[in-house]
């Protein structure tokens, strides 16, 4: 019937997995449309933590089937480990997980190329997760890649060898030591595992489902400010992370198909790796947010950079995605703050602006802040939106007015049940 899109509006790590998990039973299909195992979508169900890197975040529910779309790049080793972990938690993988034949593989040499390239950059490192994402997407656009459906071809190993040899020639320009033997053995073992899974022509599968009146939730990875075209280039990921990428990454038409666009933002900002971050807090306040929010990468374990919420960047992301409703996560992290701040403008060379400049990396930006009284209350104790403290509701009201978009949900803790709906929007989905 229709497709709703759920995605992050910042630099990733906004809490998308929890929101997908909460909404999953409202949909027939949850479909991941871009990115790779650089994603880390964390679910906490009955106190048990599960981190998903490739599998869609609806996998722990009974109703929806889960589709890894054509826009995703897949490391079969990571996928195998992830599925084995999910199977141990009683997830019905055989019945509820499907993989697009047109999704592309990450090869062992992609990971080595990623590490070699990043090491060669020295102080100019992008901050790659070293998962082979960028080289895999480069091969995809360069038309020199292996796709999931190729495992069914008798010449699969031969095609692999051709790509490997080309990669080894590229690696010869780097002063970088590596060993491939063990990586290859593990990779081909995982390829045999992938052959046992449900491999489908996902574009036909999804469009048939829509024709039959089924509802799909398209799940994005990373965040809008990491989009290859509209993010803080070159400190971005290698795919289109914004809402329009859902059509390309799943093979569905935009006309009359996309309904709700659900944008996820933290009540503050974080970023992993290098790149511009106008509201970054390098002192005690930033460290306080990091510790309170447990801001360490689910995929890499790296400490995240932290800062106050950046509203010009958030409004930019809302515009690019056509966001119809907002979800604010990790509001509870700010429970104990006497005051909180929000960047409302940029001071660029003495001129104030609410717009993102062409190149954030080359501009000297001073954030202009508006201060709000903290709520000094544990939001985790509330079970109704209307009961939330006045100072917090004032903050939320300001965000809605600034962004010209309604906030429909507030996350007050990492657990599945710590999510409050505004009554006026509770039935929007």
C-alpha positions as CSV (number, residue, x, y, z in Angstrom):
1,X,0.0,0.0,0.0
2,X,2.7,2.5,1.0
3,X,6.2,3.0,2.2
4,X,7.3,4.9,5.3
5,X,10.9,5.9,5.6
6,X,12.8,6.0,8.9
7,X,16.2,7.6,9.0
8,X,18.7,9.6,11.1
9,X,19.0,13.3,10.7
10,X,22.4,13.9,12.3
11,X,25.8,12.1,11.9
12,X,24.4,8.7,12.8
13,X,23.9,6.9,16.1
14,X,20.6,8.7,16.6
15,X,18.8,5.5,18.0
16,X,17.1,4.4,14.8
17,X,17.2,0.7,15.7
18,X,15.1,1.2,18.8
19,X,12.5,3.1,16.9
20,X,12.3,0.6,14.1
21,X,12.0,-2.2,16.8
22,X,9.2,-0.3,18.5
23,X,7.2,0.3,15.2
24,X,8.0,-3.0,13.5
25,X,4.7,-4.8,14.2
26,X,2.8,-2.0,12.5
27,X,4.4,-3.1,9.2
28,X,4.5,-6.2,7.0
29,X,8.0,-5.6,5.8
30,X,11.1,-3.9,7.3
31,X,13.6,-3.2,4.5
32,X,17.1,-1.8,4.9
33,X,18.0,0.3,1.9
34,X,21.7,1.4,2.1
35,X,25.0,1.2,4.0
36,X,26.8,-1.8,5.2
37,X,28.2,-3.3,8.5
38,X,29.4,0.1,9.5
39,X,25.9,0.5,10.9
40,X,25.3,-0.4,14.5
41,X,21.6,-0.5,15.4
42,X,21.2,-1.4,19.1
43,X,18.1,-3.1,20.5
44,X,17.6,-3.7,24.2
45,X,14.8,-6.1,24.8
46,X,14.1,-7.5,28.3
47,X,17.5,-6.2,29.4
48,X,19.3,-8.1,26.6
49,X,21.4,-6.0,24.2
50,X,21.5,-6.9,20.5
51,X,23.5,-4.9,18.0
52,X,22.5,-5.3,14.3
53,X,25.0,-4.4,11.6
54,X,23.2,-5.6,8.4
55,X,20.0,-7.3,9.4
56,X,16.9,-4.9,9.6
57,X,15.8,-4.0,13.1
58,X,12.4,-5.7,12.9
59,X,14.0,-9.2,13.0
60,X,13.0,-9.8,16.7
61,X,9.3,-9.4,15.9
62,X,6.8,-12.0,14.7
63,X,4.8,-10.0,12.1
64,X,7.2,-8.4,9.7
65,X,9.6,-10.1,7.2
66,X,12.9,-8.3,6.9
67,X,14.6,-7.5,3.6
68,X,18.2,-6.5,3.0
69,X,17.8,-4.3,-0.1
70,X,19.9,-3.9,-3.2
71,X,21.4,-0.7,-1.9
72,X,23.2,-2.4,0.9
73,X,26.8,-3.7,0.8
74,X,27.2,-7.0,2.6
75,X,30.2,-8.6,4.4
76,X,29.2,-12.3,4.4
77,X,31.5,-12.9,7.5
78,X,29.8,-10.2,9.5
79,X,26.3,-11.3,8.3
80,X,27.0,-15.0,9.2
81,X,28.1,-14.0,12.8
82,X,25.1,-11.7,13.2
83,X,22.6,-14.4,12.0
84,X,24.2,-17.0,14.3
85,X,23.8,-14.6,17.2
86,X,20.2,-13.9,16.3
87,X,19.4,-17.6,15.9
88,X,20.7,-18.2,19.4
89,X,18.0,-15.6,20.5
90,X,15.3,-17.5,18.7
91,X,14.9,-15.1,15.7
92,X,13.3,-17.1,12.9
93,X,15.8,-16.2,10.2
94,X,14.7,-18.8,7.7
95,X,11.1,-17.5,7.6
96,X,11.7,-13.8,8.1
97,X,14.9,-12.7,6.5
98,X,15.3,-12.1,2.7
99,X,18.4,-10.8,0.9
100,X,18.4,-9.0,-2.5
101,X,20.4,-10.7,-5.2
102,X,21.4,-7.2,-6.3
103,X,23.1,-6.3,-3.0
104,X,26.9,-6.1,-3.4
105,X,29.5,-8.1,-1.5
106,X,32.4,-6.7,0.6
107,X,35.5,-8.8,-0.2
108,X,38.5,-9.4,2.1
109,X,40.6,-7.2,-0.1
110,X,38.0,-4.4,0.2
111,X,38.8,-4.3,4.0
112,X,42.5,-4.3,3.3
113,X,42.2,-1.5,0.8
114,X,40.1,0.5,3.3
115,X,42.8,0.1,6.0
116,X,45.7,0.9,3.6
117,X,44.0,4.0,2.2
118,X,43.1,5.3,5.6
119,X,46.6,4.8,7.0
120,X,48.1,6.6,4.0
121,X,46.0,9.7,4.7
122,X,47.8,10.4,8.0
123,X,46.4,13.5,9.6
124,X,43.8,13.8,6.9
125,X,42.0,10.5,7.8
126,X,38.3,10.4,7.1
127,X,37.5,8.3,10.1
128,X,36.5,5.1,8.3
129,X,35.2,2.2,10.3
130,X,37.6,0.1,8.2
131,X,34.8,-2.3,7.2
132,X,35.6,-2.1,3.5
133,X,32.5,0.0,2.8
134,X,34.0,2.7,0.6
135,X,36.1,0.3,-1.6
136,X,33.0,-1.9,-2.1
137,X,30.9,1.1,-3.2
138,X,33.7,2.2,-5.5
139,X,33.7,-1.2,-7.2
140,X,29.9,-1.0,-7.5
141,X,30.0,2.3,-9.3
142,X,33.0,1.2,-11.2
143,X,31.1,-1.9,-12.5
144,X,33.7,-4.3,-11.1
145,X,31.9,-6.0,-8.2
146,X,30.3,-9.2,-7.0
147,X,26.7,-9.3,-6.1
148,X,24.8,-11.7,-3.9
149,X,23.1,-13.4,-6.8
150,X,26.5,-14.2,-8.3
151,X,27.0,-17.0,-5.7
152,X,24.6,-19.0,-7.9
153,X,26.9,-18.7,-10.9
154,X,29.4,-21.6,-11.6
155,X,32.1,-19.0,-12.4
156,X,31.8,-17.2,-9.0
157,X,35.3,-18.2,-7.8
158,X,36.8,-17.1,-11.1
159,X,35.2,-13.7,-10.9
160,X,36.4,-13.4,-7.4
161,X,39.9,-14.1,-8.4
162,X,39.8,-11.4,-11.1
163,X,38.7,-8.8,-8.7
164,X,41.2,-9.9,-6.1
165,X,44.1,-9.6,-8.5
166,X,43.0,-6.1,-9.4
167,X,42.9,-5.2,-5.7
168,X,46.3,-6.6,-5.1
169,X,47.7,-4.4,-7.9
170,X,46.1,-1.4,-6.2
171,X,47.6,-2.4,-2.8
172,X,51.1,-2.5,-4.3
173,X,51.2,1.3,-4.2
174,X,50.8,1.3,-0.4
175,X,53.4,0.6,2.2
176,X,51.0,-1.7,4.1
177,X,51.5,-5.2,5.4
178,X,48.6,-7.7,5.3
179,X,47.8,-11.4,5.2
180,X,45.0,-12.6,3.1
181,X,44.9,-16.4,3.6
182,X,42.9,-16.6,6.8
183,X,40.6,-13.8,5.7
184,X,39.8,-15.6,2.5
185,X,39.1,-18.9,4.2
186,X,36.6,-17.3,6.6
187,X,35.0,-15.3,3.7
188,X,34.4,-18.4,1.5
189,X,33.0,-20.3,4.5
190,X,30.6,-17.4,5.0
191,X,29.7,-17.5,1.3
192,X,28.5,-21.1,1.6
193,X,26.4,-19.9,4.5
194,X,24.9,-17.1,2.5
195,X,23.9,-19.7,-0.2
196,X,21.6,-21.3,2.4
197,X,19.6,-18.1,3.0
198,X,16.6,-16.6,1.1
199,X,18.0,-14.8,-1.9
200,X,15.4,-12.9,-3.8
201,X,14.8,-10.5,-6.6
202,X,13.9,-7.9,-4.1
203,X,12.5,-5.2,-6.5
204,X,9.8,-7.6,-7.6
205,X,9.2,-8.9,-4.1
206,X,8.7,-5.4,-2.7
207,X,6.6,-4.0,-5.5
208,X,4.4,-7.1,-5.5
209,X,3.9,-6.6,-1.7
210,X,2.8,-3.0,-2.3
211,X,0.4,-4.1,-5.0
212,X,-1.1,-6.5,-2.5
213,X,-1.7,-3.7,0.0
214,X,1.2,-4.4,2.3
215,X,3.0,-1.7,4.3
216,X,6.8,-1.3,4.2
217,X,9.1,0.5,6.6
218,X,12.4,1.5,4.8
219,X,15.2,1.6,7.4
220,X,18.2,3.8,6.8
221,X,21.6,3.6,8.3
222,X,24.2,6.2,9.3
223,X,22.7,9.8,9.2
224,X,21.7,12.5,6.8
225,X,24.7,14.6,7.4
226,X,26.9,11.7,6.2
227,X,25.1,11.6,2.8
228,X,27.6,11.3,-0.1
229,X,26.0,14.2,-1.9
230,X,24.6,16.4,0.9
231,X,26.7,15.6,3.9
232,X,29.8,17.2,5.2
233,X,31.9,16.1,2.2
234,X,34.5,14.5,2.1
235,X,33.8,13.3,5.7
236,X,30.8,11.3,4.6
237,X,29.8,7.7,4.0
238,X,29.6,6.2,0.5
239,X,25.9,6.0,-0.1
240,X,22.8,8.2,-0.1
241,X,21.5,8.2,3.4
242,X,18.6,10.5,2.9
243,X,14.9,9.6,2.1
244,X,15.3,9.6,-1.7
245,X,17.9,6.8,-1.3
246,X,15.1,4.5,-0.2
247,X,13.7,4.4,-3.7
248,X,17.0,3.6,-5.3
249,X,18.1,1.2,-2.5
250,X,14.9,-0.9,-2.7
251,X,13.7,-0.5,-6.3
252,X,10.4,1.2,-5.5
253,X,9.0,4.2,-7.3
254,X,8.6,7.5,-5.5
255,X,5.2,8.3,-7.0
256,X,2.3,7.6,-4.6
257,X,4.5,5.2,-2.6
258,X,6.3,7.3,0.1
259,X,4.0,8.3,2.9
260,X,5.6,9.2,6.3
261,X,9.2,10.2,6.6
262,X,10.2,9.7,10.2
263,X,13.4,11.6,11.2
264,X,15.4,10.6,14.3
265,X,17.5,13.2,16.2
266,X,19.2,13.1,19.6
267,X,18.4,15.9,22.0
268,X,22.1,16.8,21.5
269,X,24.7,15.9,18.8
270,X,27.4,13.3,18.4
271,X,29.8,12.4,15.7
272,X,32.3,9.5,15.2
273,X,35.5,10.0,13.3
274,X,36.8,13.1,11.6
275,X,35.0,16.0,10.0
276,X,33.4,19.3,10.9
277,X,31.2,19.5,14.0
278,X,30.3,23.1,14.7
279,X,28.7,22.6,18.2
280,X,31.4,20.1,19.5
281,X,32.1,20.4,23.2
282,X,35.7,19.5,24.0
283,X,35.7,20.2,27.7
284,X,34.0,18.9,30.8
285,X,30.5,19.3,29.4
286,X,31.2,17.2,26.4
287,X,32.7,14.5,28.5
288,X,29.7,14.6,30.8
289,X,27.3,14.0,27.9
290,X,29.6,11.2,26.6
291,X,29.6,9.4,29.9
292,X,25.9,10.0,30.7
293,X,24.9,8.9,27.1
294,X,27.4,6.0,26.9
295,X,28.5,7.5,23.7
296,X,30.8,4.9,22.3
297,X,30.3,3.4,18.8
298,X,28.2,0.2,18.6
299,X,30.3,-1.0,15.6
300,X,33.8,0.4,16.4
301,X,33.7,1.0,20.2
302,X,35.3,4.4,19.5
303,X,34.3,7.3,21.8
304,X,31.9,9.7,20.1
305,X,32.5,13.4,19.9
306,X,29.7,15.2,21.6
307,X,28.0,18.7,21.4
308,X,24.9,20.6,21.8
309,X,22.1,20.2,19.3
310,X,22.8,21.9,15.9
311,X,19.5,23.3,14.7
312,X,20.6,24.8,11.4
313,X,22.0,21.3,10.4
314,X,18.9,19.6,11.7
315,X,16.6,22.0,9.8
316,X,18.7,21.3,6.6
317,X,18.2,17.5,7.1
318,X,14.5,18.0,7.7
319,X,14.3,19.9,4.4
320,X,16.3,17.3,2.4
321,X,14.3,14.4,3.6
322,X,10.8,16.0,3.6
323,X,10.4,14.8,7.2
324,X,6.8,14.5,8.3
325,X,7.4,13.7,11.9
326,X,10.3,13.9,14.3
327,X,11.5,11.5,17.0
328,X,13.8,12.9,19.8
329,X,16.0,10.3,21.4
330,X,18.3,10.2,24.4
331,X,16.4,13.1,26.1
332,X,17.1,11.4,29.4
333,X,20.9,11.9,29.0
334,X,20.3,15.6,29.8
335,X,18.2,14.9,32.9
336,X,20.7,16.3,35.4
337,X,21.8,19.4,33.5
338,X,21.0,22.8,35.2
339,X,20.8,24.3,31.7
340,X,21.1,23.1,28.1
341,X,21.9,24.9,24.9
342,X,20.8,24.8,21.3
343,X,22.7,26.3,18.3
344,X,20.2,28.4,16.4
345,X,22.5,30.2,14.0
346,X,26.1,30.1,12.6
347,X,28.4,33.1,12.8
348,X,30.4,32.8,9.6
349,X,33.0,35.6,9.2
350,X,30.9,38.0,11.2
351,X,27.7,37.2,9.4
352,X,24.9,35.2,11.0
353,X,23.1,32.5,9.0
354,X,20.8,29.6,9.6
355,X,21.9,27.8,6.4
356,X,24.6,25.2,5.9
357,X,27.5,26.7,3.8
358,X,28.7,24.9,0.7
359,X,31.8,23.5,2.5
360,X,31.6,23.2,6.3
361,X,35.1,22.0,6.3
362,X,36.6,25.3,5.0
363,X,34.5,27.8,7.0
364,X,35.3,29.2,10.5
365,X,32.0,28.7,12.2
366,X,31.0,30.0,15.6
367,X,27.7,28.6,16.8
368,X,25.2,31.1,18.3
369,X,23.4,29.4,21.2
370,X,20.1,29.9,22.9
371,X,20.0,28.7,26.5
372,X,17.1,26.7,28.2
373,X,16.5,25.8,31.8
374,X,17.2,22.1,32.5
375,X,14.3,19.9,33.7
376,X,16.3,18.3,36.5
377,X,14.0,15.4,36.5
378,X,14.4,11.7,35.6
379,X,12.4,11.4,32.4
380,X,12.6,7.6,32.6
381,X,9.9,7.7,35.3
382,X,7.2,9.1,33.1
383,X,4.7,7.0,31.2
384,X,2.7,9.7,29.5
385,X,3.8,12.6,27.3
386,X,1.4,15.0,28.9
387,X,3.0,14.4,32.3
388,X,6.5,15.5,31.3
389,X,8.0,18.4,33.2
390,X,7.3,21.9,32.0
391,X,10.9,22.9,31.2
392,X,11.3,19.8,29.0
393,X,8.0,20.5,27.1
394,X,9.1,24.1,26.6
395,X,12.3,22.8,24.9
396,X,10.3,20.4,22.7
397,X,7.9,23.2,21.7
398,X,10.8,25.4,20.7
399,X,12.3,22.6,18.6
400,X,8.9,22.1,16.8
401,X,8.6,25.8,16.1
402,X,12.2,26.2,14.8
403,X,12.0,23.1,12.6
404,X,8.4,23.6,11.5
405,X,7.9,19.9,12.1
406,X,5.9,18.0,14.7
407,X,7.6,15.8,17.2
408,X,5.7,12.5,17.5
409,X,7.8,10.5,19.9
410,X,10.3,11.0,22.8
411,X,12.7,8.3,23.8
412,X,13.4,8.5,27.6
413,X,15.8,5.5,27.9
414,X,17.5,2.8,25.9
415,X,14.9,0.1,26.6
416,X,12.2,-0.8,24.1
417,X,9.4,0.4,26.4
418,X,11.0,3.8,27.2
419,X,9.2,5.7,24.4
420,X,6.4,8.3,24.8
421,X,4.0,9.2,22.0
422,X,2.2,12.6,21.7
423,X,-1.5,11.7,21.7
424,X,-2.2,13.9,18.6
425,X,0.2,11.9,16.5
426,X,0.0,8.4,18.1
427,X,-2.3,7.2,15.3
428,X,-0.3,8.7,12.4
429,X,1.5,5.4,11.8
